[in-house]
Amino acid sequence: MSKVAFVTGGASGIGKAISIALAAADFHVAVADLNLEAAEGTATEITTVGGDATAVAADITSTASVNEAVTLVTERLGPIDVLVNCAGWDDFMNFVDTNEAFWEKIINLNFLGMLRTTHAIVPGMIERGWGRVINIGSDAGRVGSSLEAVYSGAKGGTIAFTKTLAREVATHGVTANTVCPGPTDTPALRKFADSSGADADKVISGMTRAVPMKRLGQPSDVAAAVVFFASDATDFITGQTLSVSGGLTMA
């Protein structure tokens, strides 16, 4: 019987690539997303090629919505074995130009949402003696990133939280690790380039030149790291932070 993976933000971008890759690795994927229509589209793409996927609506800024989604998936598919916290959001601006409403939105989506899903799902993993928690951080949380001060702080918090969770659940067969994408070719990155006030191609080209491998990351690159951490082969790997950045950042 396939293990069940719950992927937040699983309908598009990096989350979609993760959903597809986990399904290809024989997981039954719960594509959890605020946009249920998009989640259904991703689930259909997966099932069309023989994978197992179920769409579920989930608003990670709402504890009630998270709990409802987790209950629904558990009833339909069985206990959740793998949790991937991918949902998030950012906008690019200098910190001094932000306000408290912006801070709260960033922290709610990128940090508190992860706490909500983890709090709802990890107790079951502990009870069953097996589980994988994989949080999508960012290299912005490791080394900082201009115009992303609050986001960088939230992702830094994600990294620290994951390490502490890993310590707390280590004796229960549950691991917790963070995957940190570097510059990745997603709609969000393209939107930033288009709105940067300069030629978008020049912005993308500059980012590409900075990467030792001379290309931007693809969502599938990040997904491959998630599949690794989700596997049975990683029983003795926990509390780790893995950058997927083509060598742009190195430990």
C-alpha positions as a Markdown table, in Angstrom:
| # | Residue | x | y | z |
|---|---|---|---|---|
| 1 | Met | 0.0 | 0.0 | 0.0 |
| 2 | Ser | 1.4 | 3.4 | -1.0 |
| 3 | Lys | 2.4 | 5.8 | 1.7 |
| 4 | Val | 0.4 | 9.1 | 1.9 |
| 5 | Ala | 2.1 | 12.4 | 1.3 |
| 6 | Phe | 0.4 | 15.7 | 2.2 |
| 7 | Val | 1.8 | 18.6 | 0.2 |
| 8 | Thr | 0.8 | 22.2 | 1.0 |
| 9 | Gly | 0.9 | 24.6 | -2.0 |
| 10 | Gly | 0.9 | 21.5 | -4.0 |
| 11 | Ala | -1.0 | 22.8 | -7.0 |
| 12 | Ser | 1.5 | 25.0 | -8.7 |
| 13 | Gly | 5.2 | 26.0 | -9.0 |
| 14 | Ile | 7.6 | 24.1 | -6.8 |
| 15 | Gly | 4.7 | 22.5 | -4.9 |
| 16 | Lys | 3.3 | 21.0 | -8.1 |
| 17 | Ala | 6.7 | 19.6 | -9.1 |
| 18 | Ile | 6.9 | 18.0 | -5.6 |
| 19 | Ser | 3.5 | 16.5 | -5.9 |
| 20 | Ile | 4.3 | 15.0 | -9.3 |
| 21 | Ala | 7.7 | 13.6 | -8.2 |
| 22 | Leu | 6.3 | 12.0 | -5.0 |
| 23 | Ala | 3.5 | 10.4 | -7.1 |
| 24 | Ala | 6.2 | 9.0 | -9.4 |
| 25 | Ala | 7.9 | 7.6 | -6.4 |
| 26 | Asp | 4.8 | 5.7 | -5.5 |
| 27 | Phe | 3.3 | 7.9 | -2.9 |
| 28 | His | -0.4 | 8.7 | -2.8 |
| 29 | Val | -0.3 | 12.5 | -2.9 |
| 30 | Ala | -2.8 | 14.8 | -1.2 |
| 31 | Val | -2.4 | 18.0 | -3.3 |
| 32 | Ala | -3.4 | 20.5 | -0.6 |
| 33 | Asp | -3.9 | 24.1 | -1.8 |
| 34 | Leu | -6.0 | 27.2 | -1.3 |
| 35 | Asn | -6.9 | 27.0 | -5.0 |
| 36 | Leu | -8.9 | 23.8 | -5.1 |
| 37 | Glu | -9.5 | 24.1 | -8.9 |
| 38 | Ala | -5.7 | 24.2 | -9.5 |
| 39 | Ala | -5.2 | 21.3 | -7.0 |
| 40 | Glu | -7.7 | 19.3 | -8.9 |
| 41 | Gly | -5.9 | 20.0 | -12.2 |
| 42 | Thr | -2.6 | 18.9 | -10.7 |
| 43 | Ala | -4.2 | 15.7 | -9.3 |
| 44 | Thr | -5.7 | 15.0 | -12.7 |
| 45 | Glu | -2.3 | 15.4 | -14.4 |
| 46 | Ile | -0.9 | 12.8 | -11.9 |
| 47 | Thr | -3.7 | 10.3 | -12.2 |
| 48 | Thr | -3.7 | 10.6 | -16.0 |
| 49 | Val | -0.2 | 9.1 | -16.1 |
| 50 | Gly | -1.0 | 6.4 | -13.6 |
| 51 | Gly | -0.1 | 8.0 | -10.3 |
| 52 | Asp | -2.3 | 8.4 | -7.2 |
| 53 | Ala | -3.4 | 11.9 | -6.2 |
| 54 | Thr | -6.3 | 13.5 | -4.4 |
| 55 | Ala | -7.0 | 17.3 | -4.3 |
| 56 | Val | -8.0 | 18.9 | -1.1 |
| 57 | Ala | -8.7 | 22.5 | -0.2 |
| 58 | Ala | -6.5 | 23.9 | 2.6 |
| 59 | Asp | -6.0 | 27.4 | 3.8 |
| 60 | Ile | -2.8 | 27.2 | 5.9 |
| 61 | Thr | -3.6 | 30.6 | 7.6 |
| 62 | Ser | -6.6 | 28.9 | 9.3 |
| 63 | Thr | -6.2 | 26.2 | 11.9 |
| 64 | Ala | -9.8 | 25.0 | 11.3 |
| 65 | Ser | -9.1 | 24.7 | 7.5 |
| 66 | Val | -5.9 | 22.7 | 8.1 |
| 67 | Asn | -7.6 | 20.4 | 10.6 |
| 68 | Glu | -10.5 | 19.8 | 8.2 |
| 69 | Ala | -8.1 | 19.0 | 5.3 |
| 70 | Val | -6.0 | 16.6 | 7.5 |
| 71 | Thr | -9.2 | 14.8 | 8.7 |
| 72 | Leu | -10.5 | 14.6 | 5.1 |
| 73 | Val | -7.3 | 13.1 | 3.8 |
| 74 | Thr | -6.9 | 10.7 | 6.7 |
| 75 | Glu | -10.5 | 9.4 | 6.2 |
| 76 | Arg | -10.1 | 9.0 | 2.4 |
| 77 | Leu | -6.5 | 7.8 | 2.1 |
| 78 | Gly | -5.4 | 6.7 | 5.5 |
| 79 | Pro | -2.8 | 8.2 | 7.9 |
| 80 | Ile | -0.4 | 10.8 | 6.6 |
| 81 | Asp | 3.2 | 9.5 | 6.4 |
| 82 | Val | 4.9 | 12.5 | 4.8 |
| 83 | Leu | 4.2 | 16.2 | 5.3 |
| 84 | Val | 5.7 | 18.7 | 2.9 |
| 85 | Asn | 5.2 | 22.3 | 3.9 |
| 86 | Cys | 5.7 | 24.2 | 0.6 |
| 87 | Ala | 2.9 | 26.8 | 0.6 |
| 88 | Gly | 4.2 | 30.3 | 1.0 |
| 89 | Trp | 4.3 | 33.8 | -0.4 |
| 90 | Asp | 6.5 | 36.9 | -0.7 |
| 91 | Asp | 6.7 | 40.3 | -2.2 |
| 92 | Phe | 9.9 | 42.2 | -2.9 |
| 93 | Met | 10.5 | 45.5 | -1.2 |
| 94 | Asn | 12.9 | 47.2 | 1.2 |
| 95 | Phe | 12.1 | 46.5 | 4.8 |
| 96 | Val | 11.7 | 50.2 | 5.6 |
| 97 | Asp | 8.9 | 50.3 | 3.1 |
| 98 | Thr | 6.9 | 47.5 | 4.7 |
| 99 | Asn | 4.2 | 47.7 | 7.4 |
| 100 | Glu | 2.8 | 45.5 | 10.1 |
| 101 | Ala | 0.1 | 44.1 | 7.9 |
| 102 | Phe | 2.7 | 42.9 | 5.4 |
| 103 | Trp | 4.8 | 41.4 | 8.3 |
| 104 | Glu | 1.8 | 39.5 | 9.6 |
| 105 | Lys | 0.9 | 38.2 | 6.1 |
| 106 | Ile | 4.4 | 36.9 | 5.5 |
| 107 | Ile | 4.8 | 35.3 | 8.9 |
| 108 | Asn | 1.3 | 33.8 | 8.8 |
| 109 | Leu | 1.9 | 32.2 | 5.3 |
| 110 | Asn | 5.5 | 31.2 | 5.6 |
| 111 | Phe | 5.9 | 30.3 | 9.3 |
| 112 | Leu | 2.7 | 29.9 | 11.2 |
| 113 | Gly | 1.1 | 27.9 | 8.4 |
| 114 | Met | 3.9 | 25.3 | 8.7 |
| 115 | Leu | 3.3 | 25.2 | 12.5 |
| 116 | Arg | -0.4 | 24.5 | 12.0 |
| 117 | Thr | 0.1 | 21.6 | 9.6 |
| 118 | Thr | 2.9 | 20.1 | 11.7 |
| 119 | His | 0.9 | 20.3 | 14.9 |
| 120 | Ala | -2.0 | 18.6 | 13.2 |
| 121 | Ile | 0.0 | 15.8 | 11.5 |
| 122 | Val | 3.1 | 14.9 | 13.5 |
| 123 | Pro | 1.3 | 13.4 | 16.6 |
| 124 | Gly | 0.0 | 10.7 | 14.3 |
| 125 | Met | 3.4 | 10.0 | 13.0 |
| 126 | Ile | 4.8 | 9.7 | 16.5 |
| 127 | Glu | 2.0 | 7.3 | 17.5 |
| 128 | Arg | 2.7 | 5.1 | 14.4 |
| 129 | Gly | 6.5 | 5.3 | 14.8 |
| 130 | Trp | 7.3 | 6.6 | 11.3 |
| 131 | Gly | 7.1 | 9.8 | 9.5 |
| 132 | Arg | 8.8 | 12.4 | 7.4 |
| 133 | Val | 8.5 | 16.2 | 7.7 |
| 134 | Ile | 10.1 | 18.1 | 4.9 |
| 135 | Asn | 9.9 | 21.9 | 5.1 |
| 136 | Ile | 10.6 | 24.1 | 2.1 |
| 137 | Gly | 12.8 | 26.9 | 3.4 |
| 138 | Ser | 14.9 | 29.2 | 1.2 |
| 139 | Asp | 18.5 | 30.2 | 0.9 |
| 140 | Ala | 17.2 | 33.6 | 1.9 |
| 141 | Gly | 16.8 | 32.1 | 5.3 |
| 142 | Arg | 20.4 | 30.9 | 5.3 |
| 143 | Val | 22.3 | 33.9 | 3.9 |
| 144 | Gly | 19.8 | 36.7 | 3.6 |
| 145 | Ser | 18.3 | 38.2 | 0.5 |
| 146 | Ser | 17.9 | 41.9 | -0.5 |
| 147 | Leu | 14.2 | 43.0 | -0.6 |
| 148 | Glu | 13.1 | 40.0 | 1.3 |
| 149 | Ala | 13.9 | 40.9 | 5.0 |
| 150 | Val | 10.7 | 39.5 | 6.6 |
| 151 | Tyr | 10.5 | 36.5 | 4.3 |
| 152 | Ser | 14.2 | 35.7 | 5.1 |
| 153 | Gly | 13.4 | 36.0 | 8.8 |
| 154 | Ala | 10.4 | 33.6 | 8.4 |
| 155 | Lys | 12.5 | 31.1 | 6.5 |
| 156 | Gly | 15.3 | 31.4 | 9.0 |
| 157 | Gly | 12.7 | 30.5 | 11.6 |
| 158 | Thr | 11.6 | 27.5 | 9.5 |
| 159 | Ile | 15.2 | 26.2 | 9.5 |
| 160 | Ala | 15.5 | 26.6 | 13.3 |
| 161 | Phe | 12.1 | 25.1 | 14.0 |
| 162 | Thr | 12.8 | 22.1 | 11.8 |
| 163 | Lys | 16.1 | 21.4 | 13.7 |
| 164 | Thr | 14.3 | 21.5 | 17.0 |
| 165 | Leu | 11.4 | 19.4 | 15.8 |
| 166 | Ala | 13.9 | 16.9 | 14.6 |
| 167 | Arg | 15.5 | 16.6 | 18.0 |
| 168 | Glu | 12.1 | 16.2 | 19.7 |
| 169 | Val | 10.8 | 13.4 | 17.5 |
| 170 | Ala | 14.1 | 11.6 | 16.8 |
| 171 | Thr | 13.3 | 8.6 | 19.0 |
| 172 | His | 9.9 | 8.1 | 17.4 |
| 173 | Gly | 11.0 | 7.1 | 13.9 |
| 174 | Val | 10.1 | 10.6 | 12.6 |
| 175 | Thr | 12.6 | 12.8 | 10.7 |
| 176 | Ala | 12.4 | 16.5 | 9.9 |
| 177 | Asn | 14.6 | 18.2 | 7.3 |
| 178 | Thr | 14.6 | 21.5 | 5.4 |
| 179 | Val | 15.1 | 21.9 | 1.6 |
| 180 | Cys | 16.2 | 25.4 | 0.7 |
| 181 | Pro | 15.8 | 26.4 | -3.0 |
| 182 | Gly | 18.1 | 29.0 | -4.5 |
| 183 | Pro | 17.0 | 31.1 | -7.5 |
| 184 | Thr | 14.4 | 28.9 | -9.1 |
| 185 | Asp | 12.5 | 29.5 | -12.4 |
| 186 | Thr | 9.0 | 29.8 | -11.1 |
| 187 | Pro | 6.1 | 32.2 | -12.0 |
| 188 | Ala | 6.9 | 34.2 | -8.8 |
| 189 | Leu | 10.5 | 34.8 | -10.0 |
| 190 | Arg | 9.4 | 35.8 | -13.4 |
| 191 | Lys | 6.9 | 38.2 | -11.9 |
| 192 | Phe | 9.7 | 39.8 | -9.8 |
| 193 | Ala | 11.8 | 40.1 | -12.9 |
| 194 | Asp | 9.0 | 41.7 | -14.9 |
| 195 | Ser | 8.3 | 44.2 | -12.2 |
| 196 | Ser | 11.9 | 45.1 | -11.3 |
| 197 | Gly | 11.9 | 48.3 | -13.3 |
| 198 | Ala | 14.7 | 46.9 | -15.5 |
| 199 | Asp | 14.8 | 44.6 | -18.5 |
| 200 | Ala | 13.4 | 41.3 | -17.2 |
| 201 | Asp | 15.8 | 39.3 | -19.4 |
| 202 | Lys | 18.8 | 41.2 | -17.9 |
| 203 | Val | 17.5 | 40.4 | -14.4 |
| 204 | Ile | 17.2 | 36.7 | -15.1 |
| 205 | Ser | 20.6 | 36.7 | -16.9 |
| 206 | Gly | 22.2 | 38.3 | -13.9 |
| 207 | Met | 20.8 | 35.7 | -11.6 |
| 208 | Thr | 21.9 | 32.9 | -13.9 |
| 209 | Arg | 25.5 | 34.2 | -14.1 |
| 210 | Ala | 25.8 | 34.2 | -10.3 |
| 211 | Val | 25.1 | 30.5 | -10.1 |
| 212 | Pro | 28.2 | 28.4 | -10.6 |
| 213 | Met | 26.3 | 25.9 | -12.8 |
| 214 | Lys | 25.1 | 28.8 | -14.9 |
| 215 | Arg | 21.4 | 28.1 | -14.9 |
| 216 | Leu | 18.5 | 28.7 | -12.7 |
| 217 | Gly | 17.0 | 25.9 | -10.7 |
| 218 | Gln | 14.0 | 24.1 | -11.9 |
| 219 | Pro | 11.1 | 23.1 | -9.7 |
| 220 | Ser | 12.0 | 19.5 | -10.4 |
| 221 | Asp | 15.4 | 20.0 | -8.9 |
| 222 | Val | 13.8 | 20.9 | -5.6 |
| 223 | Ala | 11.4 | 18.0 | -5.9 |
| 224 | Ala | 14.2 | 15.6 | -6.2 |
| 225 | Ala | 15.6 | 16.6 | -2.8 |
| 226 | Val | 12.1 | 16.2 | -1.3 |
| 227 | Val | 11.7 | 12.7 | -2.7 |
| 228 | Phe | 15.1 | 11.8 | -1.2 |
| 229 | Phe | 14.2 | 13.0 | 2.3 |
| 230 | Ala | 10.8 | 11.2 | 2.0 |
| 231 | Ser | 12.4 | 7.9 | 1.3 |
| 232 | Asp | 13.0 | 4.9 | 3.6 |
| 233 | Ala | 16.7 | 5.4 | 2.9 |
| 234 | Thr | 16.9 | 8.5 | 5.1 |
| 235 | Asp | 16.1 | 6.9 | 8.4 |
| 236 | Phe | 19.4 | 8.3 | 9.9 |
| 237 | Ile | 19.2 | 11.8 | 8.3 |
| 238 | Thr | 17.4 | 14.4 | 10.3 |
| 239 | Gly | 17.7 | 18.1 | 11.3 |
| 240 | Gln | 19.5 | 18.8 | 8.1 |
| 241 | Thr | 19.3 | 21.9 | 5.8 |
| 242 | Leu | 19.9 | 21.1 | 2.1 |
| 243 | Ser | 20.4 | 23.9 | -0.4 |
| 244 | Val | 19.3 | 23.3 | -4.0 |
| 245 | Ser | 21.1 | 26.2 | -5.6 |
| 246 | Gly | 23.5 | 25.0 | -8.2 |
| 247 | Gly | 26.4 | 26.0 | -5.9 |
| 248 | Leu | 25.3 | 29.6 | -5.3 |
| 249 | Thr | 25.4 | 29.0 | -1.6 |
| 250 | Met | 27.6 | 26.4 | 0.1 |
| 251 | Ala | 27.7 | 25.3 | 3.7 |
